[in-house]
Amino acid sequence: MTAASALGATAVADAAARVWDIEARGLTVDNAGTLLPAYVATPMGADNRTTVVILHDSPGIPKELQEMAREVARTGYVALIVDCAERGTAKISTHPDAMLSEAFSRDVQSDVRAGIVTLNGNLPNANPVVIVGFGSAGYTALRMALNDPLGVVGVIAMYTPIESAEKSQTDPRPDLITLLARLNVPVQFHAGTADPAISREQLNWLGRFVAVEPDRRELYLYGGAGPGFYQSSSPHFDKGYQMLARKRWQEFLAKRFS
């Protein structure tokens, strides 16, 4: 290790290790009349205004996601949770495949933009955004990093399927495998090897994908872990893997966005 890289590694470790005092509160995002619950946590006195947007694929903002937002803020970043899945609950009964459609995906992306604008304002003064997506919400995060104008500079995808086995009957969403070659922002993938939604073929594809640009792409596999291993409410929760994944996303943020 060179002296320069050693100093860089020390700076990353220091940034990841510092714990900030924070403020946290709930808020409501208005997207053209659609009201979305949200939650924001802010480090007090921090100069870094990078915003970390946390998305989940189930309605609600559970305590474990609120705690993750506070963890992000204690690391030195503004954290925002937007309850985008709330939009889908009214559609399921009349349109069984609504949440698999491209129209719904675009609505959710619009909801995330509205949350970012509520917190950061519009360009050119908007703060850079890193999106953390759990499960299928990682799809939204990666899509927005590919084509969004609101300054998405990085993605952390937690157990996100690259291709969905189910598709809308009338309006299918594009598969990520056809899109990710254009991704030009840093991305960190976390996947359990026993997650039925992420096949061995997808894991192999992800391995080849990150190998093309290892300085910008990261993949972490968790042996024997099932879906939801990071979340305490999941039947597949693994405390050790949660702590390991937390350390890795903290280092990802500190290394690239401090």
Secondary structure, 3 states (H helix, E strand, C coil): CCHHHHHHHHHHHHHHHCCCCEEEEEEEEEECCEEEEEEEEEECCCCCCCEEEEECCCCCCCHHHHHHHHHHHHCCCEEEEECCCHHHHCCCCCCCCHHHEHHHHHHHHHHHHHHHHHHHCCCCCCCCEEEEEECCHHHHHHHHHHHCCCCEEEEEEECCCCCCCCCCCCCECCCHHHCHHHCCCCEEEEEECCCCCCCHHHHHHHHHHHHHCCCCEEEEEECCCCCCCCCCCCCCCCHHHHHHHHHHHHHHHHHHHC
